[in-house]
Amino acid sequence: MSQLPAEPIKILFIAAEADPFVKIGGLGDYAGSLPLAIRNIHPELIQNYKIDIRLVIPFHGKISVKKWGIKFLTKFAITENNKSVIVRTYITQIEGLPVYLISRNRQENYSAPVYPHKSFQNSRKYAFFSVACLELMKHLNWKADVIHANDWHTSFSILKLKELKRETAFYSKIKTLLTIHNLAYMGAGSEIALKYFRLDPVKEHSLPSWAQTQPLPMGLALADKIIAVSPSYSKEITTPKFGYGLEKLFLKRRKSLSGILNGIDYQKWDPLHDKCIENTFSTQNISYRLHNKQSLQRQFELSCQDKNIPLITIISRLDSQKGIDLLIDGFMLLVDIPLQLIILGSGNKGLEKDCENLENKYPERVRTVIRYDEMTARRLYSGADIILIPSRFEPCGTTQMIAMRYGCIPVARATGGLKDSIEDGKNGFLFIDSTPSALVKTIRKAIRIYRNKPSQWKLMQIQAMKSDFSWNNSALLYAKNYLNLLTA
C-alpha cells in the first residue's frame, strides 16, 4: 500500500455565504457543498494526499448561535483606516468540516443584511472580512497552502496577500485560487475600502483603468489560478460579449484560466426522499409525478386540471439576465396550444409587474407567485413537465440540474453552464438566439414530443434524472488544481 505524504494540502476556503448557515444565492449552495465534497475525496485519487480544508464566512446576524453550536474561539486586531480594530472569531463544524465565523467586535444584528445596500458599507464589510481571514491563520497556528477565494467579496484577500508576502515570511509561499461565479458583479464603489486597508490599485496594462480599483478585476490579475463555474463560461468571458471589458486580461491569463461545472447536493435534492413533495418517486416509478402535477393544478386553481396538459414553470430571480422578458414578450405566440404556466420568483419590480400582468391577461392558464419559496419550488420541480431557463448568460446555474434530478425537462438557452449540463434532445432542449421567437419555437418542439411521443418523453425524463451533477466530479477537479498549484 502506498504511503501517504507526511503533510496534507491545507486549503482556506473563504466565501461571503454558505449553506446551511446562510444562503442568499447560488454561492451559498456552492460554498456549503464543495468544501465537504473536497474533504471527502479519497487520497488515492490525488497522489495519496489528504486535504485539510477549512471554511470561513462572516458571522452574519442571521446565523443562529444556538442552532449551530457556535463557540467563541479567539480575538485579535487588524488595522483599518490607521486604527486598530478588534476581530472576534468563532468556530463550529458541519460533518467534520471546521467552519470559522468572523465578526467585527460582536455578532451583527439579526436584521443586518448579508450584503449591505450601500456600496461603501458592502465593500468595507468584505474587505474587513478578507483581511481578517489572513490574520486568522496566524492565530490558529495553521498556514494554508492555498487560499480559495470566491467572487469580489473575498478578492480583497488576494490583494492583501500580495502586500503581506513582501512583509512576512509566514505568507510567502501561499498560493491563491479565485472562482468567478458571476463576472457582472465586480465590487464597484470599493475605492474607500481599499484605502482603509492600504490596498494599492493593480497596475496591469490589460486591465482598463476603471478596473484597477475594483476588487474582482484586481484579484483576477493577481490570482495564481482562475476558475469559472463552467467550462463554457470560462471561454465566453474571453470575448467582448461576456467579458465586461476584462476580455484582454482573460486572454493574457488563459493558461491560468479554466472552468469547472458546479454540482448539486444529491442528498438535499432527492425526489425519492423529499419531504416537501406529496408523492416521492424515482426512475422506477416516474408516473407518480403525475399526482404531483395534478396537486399543483389544484393548489394553483388552474381552470383545467388535466394531467395531459403540459405544465410549464419558471423558478428564477426575475431580472434581465434570466431572460424572463423573452417569455413575456413571446407568450402570445403560444396561446393557440393548451398549456399552463406557473412563475415563481422575485427581483426586478418591473418584471414582477409584467409577470403579474401576464396572469391577469391569461387567468385560466397563468399563475404568478412573487416570492422566494423553496417548498413551492420543490413542488414545482416534482410536478411540472417543463422548466424554462431562457438566460441571456448563465455562468453555471443549478436550476436546470435540480429540475432534471426531479424529471422536469429544461428548455434553456445554450449559454454557460446551461450548455455544459443539458444535452439537446436527450435530457432537455436548447436554443441559441436570445429572442422570444427562438424560445417559443423550442417550447413548441418540447410540447410536440410531450404530447405525441410519450415514450420518448419518458426516456428523456429518465435520462435527465440519471444525469450526474453530484459534487464528486467537480470536487476532484478542484483538488487536482490545488495540487497543481503546489507542484508546478
N, C-alpha and C positions, 0 to 999 in steps of 0.2 A: 504494500500500500504506500502511495506517495506521501511524503511528509509535508505537513502544512508549513508555509512560510512562517517565520518567527513572529512577524508583526502583521496585524490586519490592515487593510486600507481604511483610513479614517475619513469620513465624509461629514461635513457640517452642511446640512440641508436647511436653507433659510427661505421662508415664504411669508407672505402677508396674511394668509389664512390657511386653514387645514381642517378638513372634516375628520372627526365629528365635533371638534371643539368649536369651530366657527366656519361657516361656509356662506359666501355670497355668490360665487360663480364657479366656473369650471376649474379655476386654480385651486379652490378648496378641495374638490374631488381629487385632483392630481396630487397635491401635497399630502393629502390624507391617505393615499393609497400607494403611491410609488415608493416612498421610503420603506414601508412594510414589505413590499414585494422584493426590494433590493436586499433587505436584511435577511430574507429567507432563501436567497439564492444558494444553491449547494456549491461549496468551494471548488469541486471538481470541474465545474463549468467555467471557472475563471482562474485557471492555472493554480488551483489549490489555495487561493487567497480567500480569507474571510473578510466580510465588510462590516466595519463598525460605523453605522450611520446614525446620526442624531439629528432630530428635527428641532428647529427653533422658530417660534412665532411670537408676535406681540401678545401681551396679556390684555386682550380686548375686554371691555367691560361686560360683553355678552357671555363671556366664558364663566361657567359655574365652578367655583372653588370646590364646593361640596360634591357635586356630581362626579368630578374627575379626580378627586382626592389630591388636589394640588397643594404642595408644601413649599414653604419658603426655603430657598437654597442659600443665597449669598447676596451681598450688595457690594458695589464698587462705584467708582466715579469715572466719568469721561468729561472731556472738555467740549463745551458748546458755547459759542459766541464769547470766548475768552473767560468763561466761568466754569467752575466745577459743578457738575450735575450728578446726582445720585441715581444709579441704576439698581433696581431691585429685580432679582431673578428668582424664578420658581421652577419646580420640577414635578413632573408626573410621568406616566408611561402608558402606552397602549400596546397590548400584545407584545410586551417586552421591549418596545422601541422607546428609548429615552426621549422625552419631549420637554424642552425648556421654554419658559414663557418670560418675556422681558417687559418691564414696565418702568415708567418714569415716576420714581418715588413711591407710588402706590397704584393699585389697580384702577383703571378708568371707571367712570360712572357707567352704569348699565346702559344708559341711553346714548352714550357716546358712539358715533358711527364708526364702523370699521375703516371706512375711507372718508375722512372729513371733506366737506363740500368745498371749502376754500383751499386753493392750491398751496398757499404758504403753510397752512396747518397740516395738510396732507403730506407735503414733501418734508416738512420738519419732523413729523411723526416717524416717517420711514427712514429718514437719514439717521435720526437718533437710534432707531432700532438696529439698523445695519451696522453702525459703528459699534454699538454695544455688543453685537454678536461677535465681533472680532476680539473685543476685550474679554468677553466671557471665557474664551478658550484658555486664557492665561490663568483665570481663577478656577478653572476646572482641572488645571494641570493636564490638559489634553489638547494636543495640537492636531488639527485636521491636515490631511494630505491634500484634500480638495474641498474648496468651498463651492457648493452648488447653489447659485442664486437664481431667482425667478422674477422675470419682468422688471419694470423700472423701480418698483418699491425697494428691492434689495440690491439693485445695481450699485447703490452707494457703497456697499461693502467692497466691491471690486475697485472702486476709486480710492477708498481709504486704504485698502491693502497695498496699493501702489506706493503710497506715502510711507506706510509702516515698514515695508520691505527695505526702504532706504535707511530707516532709523533703528530697527530692532531685528536682531538675528532670529528671534523666535518665529517671525513671519516670512523669512527669506525664501523658503522653498515651497511655500503653499501655492498650489495651482488653483485656477478658477474655471468654472463652467457656468455659463449663463443660458437659461432656457427662455426662449421667446414664446409667450402664449398669445400675444396679440400686439403686433407692431404699431397698431393705431394709437396706443397709449404709451407715451414716452416720458412722462413726468414733466410736462411743460409747467413753467412757473416755479422752478426749483432754485432759481439763482440765489435767493437769500439763504435758503437752507444750505446750499453748497458753501457759502461764505461762513455760515455759523460753524460748520465742521471742517473748515480750512481745506476744502476740496477744490483743486485748481481745474479750470477748463482743460479739455483734452485738445491739444493742438495736433490735428490729423488732417492732412490735405484732402483726404477722400470724404471727410465729413463737411457738410455745409456749415457755415458759421453759426446758424441758429441751433444746430445740433450739438455744438461743442460745450453747451451749458445745460443739456438735458440728460438726466441720469441714464436712461436706457441706451441712447447712442454712444455716450461716453463709455458705459460698461461694455458695449459691443466692440468698441475699438480696442479695449484693453484685455478682455477675457481670453484665456488660453484656448477655450473651446466654446463654440456657439451651437446650440441645438434648438431647432424649431420643432413644434409639436406635431409635425407630419412631414414626410419626405417631399410631398408636392409643395407644401408651403415654403420649405427651405429653398426650393427652386423659384417659386413665384416672387419671393422678396428680393431676388436679384434683378427684377425687372421694374421699369418705371411705374407700371400699373399698380404694383403691390408694394414697392419698396419705400414709399413715403419719403423719397429724397435720399434714402440711405443705400440705394442700389449699388453705387460706386464702392462704398465700404464693403458690402457683401461680396461683390465681385473680387475685390482685393483680398478678402479673407476667406475665399471659397474653400481653401484647403482645411480651414478650421471650422467650416460650417457644414452641418448635416441635419437631417430630420429623423425623428423617431416618433412614430404614431402613438398617441396616448391610448390608454386602455380604460376599462371599467371594472368595478369590483363585482365579481360574479356571485359573491355571497349576498351582497346588498341588492343586486338586480337579478332576481331569480324567480321566474314565473311559477315554478313548482312549489316554492315556499313563501311567496309574498303574501303577508297577512293583510295587505291593503286591498287586495282584489277578491272578488266574490268567488270565482272559480279558478283554482290553480290548475296548471296544465304543463305539459311538456310536449316534445315532438311526438310522443307515443299517443297522446290524446288531444291533439291540437283542436279538435272540433269543440272542445269546451270553451274556446274563445268566443264562440257564437253566443253563449249565455251571457258572457261579459258585455258583448256588443249590445244585446237586447236590453240589458240592465242600464247601459248608458243611454240608449234611446228613451227609456222610461224616465231615468233620472233627469234628463235634459228636456223632457216633454216635447220631443220631436213628433211632429204630426203623424208620421208614418213609422210605425215600429216593426219594420220588416227586415229580417236578417239578411235578405238578398240585396238590399240597397247598400251600396258602398258607403261606409262611414269613414270620412277623412278627418284628420286632426292636424292642428298646428300647436306645438308646445314650445314656446320660444320667448325670448326677450323681444319686445316689439321695438325695433329700430331699423334704420335703413340698411345696415349691414346684413340683416337677416332676410331682406327681400320680401317682407310681408306685403309691401305695396304692389308687388307683381301679381299676387293673388287677388288683391282688392280690385286692381285695375282690370284683371282678366276674368273675374268670376262671371260676368255677364255672358261670357262665351261658353259657359258650362251649363247654363240654365235649361238647355234642351234635353239634358240627360238626368235621370234620377240619381241624386247623391245627397249626402248630408255632411255638414261641416261643423266641427267644434273647435273654437280657438281658445287657447289658454295661455295667458301671458300678460306682461305689463311692461311699461317702458315709456317711449315717446308719447306724449299726450295727444299729439295729432293722429298718430297711428292707432292709439287706443280708441279715439273717437271714430276713426274710419272703420275699425272693426265692429264697433257698436252700431254704426250706421248700416253696415252690411247685414247685420242681424235684423235691423228694423226694416230693411228693404226686402229681405227674404226670410220672414219669420217662421216659415214652415220647414226650412231646411238649414238654417244657420243659427248657432249659439255662440256667444262670446262671453268669456269669463275673464275679467281684468284683475288678475292677481297671480302671485306665485303660490302654488298649492301642490305639494309633492304627492299627496294622497290622490288627488284628482288626476294628476299626471300619470301615476301608476295605473289607474283605472283606464285611462285613455290608451296607454301603451298596450294594455292587456286585452282591449276590446275593439279598438279602431282597426280598420283594414289597411289604411294608408296614412302615412305621416308626411307632410310637406316640409321641406327644408330648402327653400329657394335662395340661399345666402349669396350675396354678391361676392363675399370672400369668407372663408372659414378656416382659420389656422388648423384646427383639428375637428372639434365638435365631438360630443359624446351622445347627443340626442339620437343620431342615427344608429349608434351601437346599442343603446338601450332599447330602442324600438325594435331592432332586429332580434335582440335577445328574447323579446316578447312576441315575435311573429308578426309585427306591424311593419309593413313594407314601405321603405322610404322612397319618395320621389324628390330628388335633390339635384342641385346644380353641381356640375363637375368642377369643383374647385377645392384646393387644400385637402384637408383630411377626409372630406366627403368623397372625393375622387379616390383616395387611397383605401377607403374601407368598404365602398359599395361597388359591386361588380354588376354592371348594367345588364339587366335581363336575367341575372342569376339570383341575387338577393335584394335587388332594388332596381330603381330606374334613375338614370342620369340625363340631364340636358345641359347644353353648353352655353347658349346665349342667355344673357340676363335680361330677358324680355317676358312680358305677360304671355305672348303667343307661344314661346318656347315652353314655358311652364304648362300652359293649357294643353298643348299638343301631347306632352308627356303624361299629364294626368289622364287624358283620354286614352292613351295607349295602355296605361295601367288598368283603367276601368274595363277596357275591352277584354283584357286577359282575365280579370277578376270575374266578369260576367259570362264569358264564352268558353273559357278554358280552365275550369275549376281544378282539374288535376295538375295543370301547370302552375296555377296559383299556389296550391298546397305545397308543391315541390319547392317553390320559391320561399315560402314561409319556413319550411324545414331547413333549407339551405341557409336562410337568414339566422335561424335560431342556433344552427351549428357553427356559424362563423366564430372564429376565436379572436375575441377582443379582450382577453384577460390581460392583466398587467405582467404576466410572466415573461412574455417575449420582449416587451419594452424594457422591463427591469434589467434583463440580461444585457441588452444593448447599452443601457446607461452604465452598467457595471464595467463593461468592456471599454467604454470611453474613459472611465476613471482610471482603469489600468493602463490604457494607452498614454494618458497624460503623465503618469508616473514613470513609464518605461521608455518614453520617446527620447 
